[in-house]
Amino acid sequence: MLNNHDVVTSKAFGAGLVHGFFTRRGGVSEGLYASLNAGLGSHDERLAVVENRARAMAFMGIEPERLATPWQTHSADAVTVDRPFGEDRPKADAVVTATPGLAVGVVTADCGPILFADAEAGVVAAAHAGWKGATGGVIEATVEAMERLGARPSRITAVLGPSISQTHYEVGAGRLDEAVAAAGEAVVKFFAKGRAPDKFQFDLPGLILGRLRKAGVEATSVDICTYGDPRFFSFRRTTHESEPDYGRQLSAIAVKG
């Protein structure tokens, strides 16, 4: 069973909600996936991933089959659900629900996992925000989908979970150009000069928090870097270590049933 040391939570979410930003601890996967790999898209043993996800749901007090995570594509698409997806998962990067006892979640390994809640309306959401999603509108799409279920931006609390920090996120000039093309000159402030003349250090968490606040929601962060903290899977760290694949950690939220 998972314990509180295996999961990061935020005091920003009050009573009536359950959530967790899960670490890589407390699961059954082995090798480079050790141990709580929740990524169905990884090359890990599927039965191990299913067990890991069930352990995460047990921590939240949710039945294992009551978890809805999408097939993530770095898009700005948000889907609304009232039941689990089963094997036919939609391609999207945010999931929204007003169904008590149904957990919505995303998996990440450096990108920003964002959990949302309007406790008064009983509406929750989870979004996967890499640079493409964050500049492309996944945050705004999530808030709009929540509004359609009765949420109000002024009542929404959003928490950014563990994601790669600016210190460890070096990108080329092309990434800056792509971000500006997608979201305008306002994103330039999130790119600091890098150690090499043609490189930048990209502040993905800063961009995400800025977009959340611009959307009118109350936004905070757990302020944990996935690259620098070995408790978490990191795509970039895996790449630097020349590993063939990587695990993903789960972030999920639900209205208590």
BAFI-701232 format. One record per residue (C-alpha): residue number from 1; y, x, z. Coordinates in steps of 0.02 Angstrom, whole numbers. Example, Ala and Ser with C-alpha at 12.3 -4.5 7.8 and 13.67 -1.06 7.14 Angstrom:
// residues 2
<rec nr="1" py="-225" px="615" pz="390"/>
<rec nr="2" py="-53" px="684" pz="357"/>
// end
This chain:
// residues 257
<rec nr="1" py="0" px="0" pz="0"/>
<rec nr="2" py="177" px="56" pz="-36"/>
<rec nr="3" py="296" px="86" pz="108"/>
<rec nr="4" py="485" px="96" pz="123"/>
<rec nr="5" py="482" px="281" pz="81"/>
<rec nr="6" py="409" px="240" pz="-91"/>
<rec nr="7" py="548" px="119" pz="-141"/>
<rec nr="8" py="738" px="128" pz="-149"/>
<rec nr="9" py="829" px="-32" pz="-103"/>
<rec nr="10" py="1011" px="-83" pz="-91"/>
<rec nr="11" py="1100" px="-176" pz="49"/>
<rec nr="12" py="1209" px="-256" pz="-85"/>
<rec nr="13" py="1074" px="-387" pz="-111"/>
<rec nr="14" py="1066" px="-512" pz="31"/>
<rec nr="15" py="941" px="-637" pz="99"/>
<rec nr="16" py="842" px="-744" pz="-21"/>
<rec nr="17" py="810" px="-599" pz="-141"/>
<rec nr="18" py="678" px="-464" pz="-152"/>
<rec nr="19" py="698" px="-308" pz="-257"/>
<rec nr="20" py="649" px="-127" pz="-274"/>
<rec nr="21" py="691" px="30" pz="-371"/>
<rec nr="22" py="518" px="106" pz="-362"/>
<rec nr="23" py="488" px="293" pz="-357"/>
<rec nr="24" py="338" px="380" pz="-433"/>
<rec nr="25" py="248" px="381" pz="-265"/>
<rec nr="26" py="109" px="270" pz="-200"/>
<rec nr="27" py="9" px="237" pz="-357"/>
<rec nr="28" py="-159" px="282" pz="-431"/>
<rec nr="29" py="-112" px="372" pz="-592"/>
<rec nr="30" py="-155" px="556" pz="-609"/>
<rec nr="31" py="-91" px="713" pz="-692"/>
<rec nr="32" py="82" px="705" pz="-769"/>
<rec nr="33" py="83" px="517" pz="-732"/>
<rec nr="34" py="58" px="540" pz="-546"/>
<rec nr="35" py="65" px="422" pz="-468"/>
<rec nr="36" py="155" px="253" pz="-482"/>
<rec nr="37" py="176" px="251" pz="-670"/>
<rec nr="38" py="228" px="75" pz="-724"/>
<rec nr="39" py="249" px="111" pz="-909"/>
<rec nr="40" py="135" px="4" pz="-1018"/>
<rec nr="41" py="200" px="105" pz="-1165"/>
<rec nr="42" py="141" px="271" pz="-1095"/>
<rec nr="43" py="-26" px="350" pz="-1139"/>
<rec nr="44" py="-87" px="331" pz="-960"/>
<rec nr="45" py="-246" px="235" pz="-921"/>
<rec nr="46" py="-198" px="52" pz="-938"/>
<rec nr="47" py="-299" px="-2" pz="-785"/>
<rec nr="48" py="-204" px="124" pz="-681"/>
<rec nr="49" py="-36" px="58" pz="-743"/>
<rec nr="50" py="-89" px="-121" pz="-706"/>
<rec nr="51" py="-140" px="-71" pz="-530"/>
<rec nr="52" py="24" px="21" pz="-504"/>
<rec nr="53" py="125" px="-130" pz="-557"/>
<rec nr="54" py="19" px="-240" pz="-442"/>
<rec nr="55" py="59" px="-124" pz="-296"/>
<rec nr="56" py="244" px="-139" pz="-333"/>
<rec nr="57" py="232" px="-328" pz="-335"/>
<rec nr="58" py="134" px="-327" pz="-172"/>
<rec nr="59" py="278" px="-232" pz="-92"/>
<rec nr="60" py="396" px="-370" pz="-151"/>
<rec nr="61" py="279" px="-510" pz="-97"/>
<rec nr="62" py="255" px="-568" pz="-277"/>
<rec nr="63" py="90" px="-609" pz="-361"/>
<rec nr="64" py="45" px="-468" pz="-481"/>
<rec nr="65" py="43" px="-580" pz="-634"/>
<rec nr="66" py="219" px="-643" pz="-592"/>
<rec nr="67" py="311" px="-493" pz="-663"/>
<rec nr="68" py="404" px="-506" pz="-828"/>
<rec nr="69" py="454" px="-342" pz="-912"/>
<rec nr="70" py="503" px="-333" pz="-1097"/>
<rec nr="71" py="456" px="-216" pz="-1237"/>
<rec nr="72" py="610" px="-107" pz="-1225"/>
<rec nr="73" py="695" px="-47" pz="-1384"/>
<rec nr="74" py="867" px="20" pz="-1327"/>
<rec nr="75" py="946" px="-141" pz="-1391"/>
<rec nr="76" py="1081" px="-258" pz="-1326"/>
<rec nr="77" py="960" px="-405" pz="-1319"/>
<rec nr="78" py="937" px="-509" pz="-1162"/>
<rec nr="79" py="803" px="-643" pz="-1146"/>
<rec nr="80" py="789" px="-787" pz="-1023"/>
<rec nr="81" py="618" px="-826" pz="-949"/>
<rec nr="82" py="539" px="-953" pz="-833"/>
<rec nr="83" py="362" px="-883" pz="-837"/>
<rec nr="84" py="277" px="-713" pz="-861"/>
<rec nr="85" py="263" px="-646" pz="-1038"/>
<rec nr="86" py="79" px="-606" pz="-1038"/>
<rec nr="87" py="23" px="-487" pz="-1176"/>
<rec nr="88" py="154" px="-548" pz="-1301"/>
<rec nr="89" py="310" px="-466" pz="-1230"/>
<rec nr="90" py="474" px="-492" pz="-1323"/>
<rec nr="91" py="572" px="-344" pz="-1387"/>
<rec nr="92" py="727" px="-342" pz="-1276"/>
<rec nr="93" py="812" px="-236" pz="-1145"/>
<rec nr="94" py="861" px="-364" pz="-1015"/>
<rec nr="95" py="769" px="-509" pz="-934"/>
<rec nr="96" py="854" px="-654" pz="-844"/>
<rec nr="97" py="777" px="-793" pz="-739"/>
<rec nr="98" py="818" px="-933" pz="-619"/>
<rec nr="99" py="636" px="-962" pz="-574"/>
<rec nr="100" py="596" px="-924" pz="-391"/>
<rec nr="101" py="445" px="-812" pz="-366"/>
<rec nr="102" py="458" px="-735" pz="-539"/>
<rec nr="103" py="505" px="-551" pz="-540"/>
<rec nr="104" py="601" px="-479" pz="-687"/>
<rec nr="105" py="601" px="-293" pz="-714"/>
<rec nr="106" py="625" px="-143" pz="-827"/>
<rec nr="107" py="549" px="30" pz="-833"/>
<rec nr="108" py="650" px="190" pz="-850"/>
<rec nr="109" py="639" px="379" pz="-845"/>
<rec nr="110" py="824" px="433" pz="-851"/>
<rec nr="111" py="907" px="278" pz="-926"/>
<rec nr="112" py="998" px="163" pz="-807"/>
<rec nr="113" py="900" px="21" pz="-726"/>
<rec nr="114" py="1020" px="-116" pz="-673"/>
<rec nr="115" py="973" px="-261" pz="-559"/>
<rec nr="116" py="1087" px="-414" pz="-554"/>
<rec nr="117" py="1096" px="-565" pz="-440"/>
<rec nr="118" py="1202" px="-720" pz="-412"/>
<rec nr="119" py="1120" px="-773" pz="-250"/>
<rec nr="120" py="1216" px="-936" pz="-240"/>
<rec nr="121" py="1156" px="-991" pz="-412"/>
<rec nr="122" py="982" px="-919" pz="-387"/>
<rec nr="123" py="993" px="-815" pz="-546"/>
<rec nr="124" py="932" px="-635" pz="-561"/>
<rec nr="125" py="914" px="-509" pz="-701"/>
<rec nr="126" py="855" px="-334" pz="-741"/>
<rec nr="127" py="926" px="-227" pz="-881"/>
<rec nr="128" py="880" px="-60" pz="-960"/>
<rec nr="129" py="1038" px="35" pz="-1008"/>
<rec nr="130" py="1025" px="199" pz="-1099"/>
<rec nr="131" py="1176" px="260" pz="-1196"/>
<rec nr="132" py="1136" px="145" pz="-1343"/>
<rec nr="133" py="1117" px="-10" pz="-1235"/>
<rec nr="134" py="1266" px="30" pz="-1126"/>
<rec nr="135" py="1383" px="57" pz="-1273"/>
<rec nr="136" py="1301" px="-79" pz="-1378"/>
<rec nr="137" py="1324" px="-224" pz="-1257"/>
<rec nr="138" py="1166" px="-250" pz="-1155"/>
<rec nr="139" py="1268" px="-268" pz="-995"/>
<rec nr="140" py="1381" px="-401" pz="-1068"/>
<rec nr="141" py="1232" px="-492" pz="-1146"/>
<rec nr="142" py="1146" px="-496" pz="-976"/>
<rec nr="143" py="1298" px="-570" pz="-889"/>
<rec nr="144" py="1317" px="-701" pz="-1026"/>
<rec nr="145" py="1134" px="-750" pz="-1011"/>
<rec nr="146" py="1154" px="-768" pz="-823"/>
<rec nr="147" py="1308" px="-877" pz="-849"/>
<rec nr="148" py="1206" px="-995" pz="-958"/>
<rec nr="149" py="1093" px="-1022" pz="-808"/>
<rec nr="150" py="1238" px="-1062" pz="-693"/>
<rec nr="151" py="1291" px="-892" pz="-629"/>
<rec nr="152" py="1473" px="-839" pz="-619"/>
<rec nr="153" py="1528" px="-659" pz="-650"/>
<rec nr="154" py="1635" px="-661" pz="-492"/>
<rec nr="155" py="1479" px="-698" pz="-389"/>
<rec nr="156" py="1363" px="-575" pz="-476"/>
<rec nr="157" py="1311" px="-417" pz="-386"/>
<rec nr="158" py="1244" px="-277" pz="-495"/>
<rec nr="159" py="1162" px="-118" pz="-432"/>
<rec nr="160" py="1128" px="34" pz="-541"/>
<rec nr="161" py="966" px="118" pz="-493"/>
<rec nr="162" py="908" px="299" pz="-512"/>
<rec nr="163" py="965" px="373" pz="-678"/>
<rec nr="164" py="1009" px="541" pz="-751"/>
<rec nr="165" py="1172" px="616" pz="-686"/>
<rec nr="166" py="1311" px="696" pz="-787"/>
<rec nr="167" py="1262" px="867" pz="-720"/>
<rec nr="168" py="1093" px="859" pz="-808"/>
<rec nr="169" py="1137" px="757" pz="-962"/>
<rec nr="170" py="1193" px="880" pz="-1096"/>
<rec nr="171" py="1222" px="807" pz="-1269"/>
<rec nr="172" py="1289" px="866" pz="-1436"/>
<rec nr="173" py="1452" px="816" pz="-1519"/>
<rec nr="174" py="1356" px="691" pz="-1624"/>
<rec nr="175" py="1318" px="586" pz="-1470"/>
<rec nr="176" py="1503" px="575" pz="-1429"/>
<rec nr="177" py="1540" px="519" pz="-1606"/>
<rec nr="178" py="1404" px="387" pz="-1599"/>
<rec nr="179" py="1466" px="321" pz="-1431"/>
<rec nr="180" py="1645" px="309" pz="-1494"/>
<rec nr="181" py="1587" px="219" pz="-1651"/>
<rec nr="182" py="1492" px="93" pz="-1544"/>
<rec nr="183" py="1615" px="65" pz="-1402"/>
<rec nr="184" py="1783" px="139" pz="-1448"/>
<rec nr="185" py="1889" px="283" pz="-1383"/>
<rec nr="186" py="1876" px="220" pz="-1204"/>
<rec nr="187" py="1707" px="305" pz="-1187"/>
<rec nr="188" py="1778" px="480" pz="-1217"/>
<rec nr="189" py="1821" px="498" pz="-1032"/>
<rec nr="190" py="1635" px="497" pz="-991"/>
<rec nr="191" py="1605" px="656" pz="-1091"/>
<rec nr="192" py="1654" px="821" pz="-1007"/>
<rec nr="193" py="1657" px="988" pz="-1095"/>
<rec nr="194" py="1486" px="1070" pz="-1088"/>
<rec nr="195" py="1433" px="1249" pz="-1057"/>
<rec nr="196" py="1422" px="1281" pz="-1244"/>
<rec nr="197" py="1569" px="1248" pz="-1362"/>
<rec nr="198" py="1477" px="1110" pz="-1457"/>
<rec nr="199" py="1403" px="1025" pz="-1305"/>
<rec nr="200" py="1459" px="890" pz="-1183"/>
<rec nr="201" py="1400" px="829" pz="-1012"/>
<rec nr="202" py="1382" px="641" pz="-1026"/>
<rec nr="203" py="1414" px="529" pz="-875"/>
<rec nr="204" py="1295" px="385" pz="-912"/>
<rec nr="205" py="1307" px="311" pz="-735"/>
<rec nr="206" py="1497" px="313" pz="-745"/>
<rec nr="207" py="1493" px="224" pz="-913"/>
<rec nr="208" py="1373" px="92" pz="-847"/>
<rec nr="209" py="1474" px="58" pz="-690"/>
<rec nr="210" py="1633" px="47" pz="-792"/>
<rec nr="211" py="1558" px="-80" pz="-911"/>
<rec nr="212" py="1489" px="-182" pz="-766"/>
<rec nr="213" py="1659" px="-192" pz="-681"/>
<rec nr="214" py="1745" px="-233" pz="-844"/>
<rec nr="215" py="1622" px="-379" pz="-861"/>
<rec nr="216" py="1691" px="-445" pz="-697"/>
<rec nr="217" py="1543" px="-412" pz="-582"/>
<rec nr="218" py="1535" px="-317" pz="-419"/>
<rec nr="219" py="1446" px="-154" pz="-459"/>
<rec nr="220" py="1374" px="-16" pz="-352"/>
<rec nr="221" py="1250" px="126" pz="-376"/>
<rec nr="222" py="1111" px="201" pz="-272"/>
<rec nr="223" py="1178" px="369" pz="-336"/>
<rec nr="224" py="1012" px="456" pz="-368"/>
<rec nr="225" py="980" px="574" pz="-515"/>
<rec nr="226" py="809" px="556" pz="-594"/>
<rec nr="227" py="813" px="732" pz="-666"/>
<rec nr="228" py="861" px="816" pz="-504"/>
<rec nr="229" py="751" px="714" pz="-387"/>
<rec nr="230" py="563" px="747" pz="-409"/>
<rec nr="231" py="522" px="577" pz="-333"/>
<rec nr="232" py="564" px="503" pz="-504"/>
<rec nr="233" py="500" px="520" pz="-682"/>
<rec nr="234" py="623" px="601" pz="-801"/>
<rec nr="235" py="607" px="605" pz="-990"/>
<rec nr="236" py="727" px="751" pz="-1003"/>
<rec nr="237" py="640" px="853" pz="-868"/>
<rec nr="238" py="474" px="819" pz="-953"/>
<rec nr="239" py="547" px="879" pz="-1118"/>
<rec nr="240" py="614" px="1039" pz="-1038"/>
<rec nr="241" py="442" px="1071" pz="-963"/>
<rec nr="242" py="357" px="1040" pz="-1133"/>
<rec nr="243" py="244" px="903" pz="-1066"/>
<rec nr="244" py="166" px="786" pz="-1196"/>
<rec nr="245" py="213" px="621" pz="-1114"/>
<rec nr="246" py="298" px="550" pz="-960"/>
<rec nr="247" py="283" px="408" pz="-836"/>
<rec nr="248" py="407" px="269" pz="-805"/>
<rec nr="249" py="468" px="196" pz="-641"/>
<rec nr="250" py="489" px="10" pz="-616"/>
<rec nr="251" py="644" px="-79" pz="-555"/>
<rec nr="252" py="625" px="-265" pz="-518"/>
<rec nr="253" py="707" px="-412" pz="-431"/>
<rec nr="254" py="660" px="-592" pz="-390"/>
<rec nr="255" py="723" px="-744" pz="-300"/>
<rec nr="256" py="604" px="-778" pz="-157"/>
<rec nr="257" py="482" px="-917" pz="-197"/>
// end
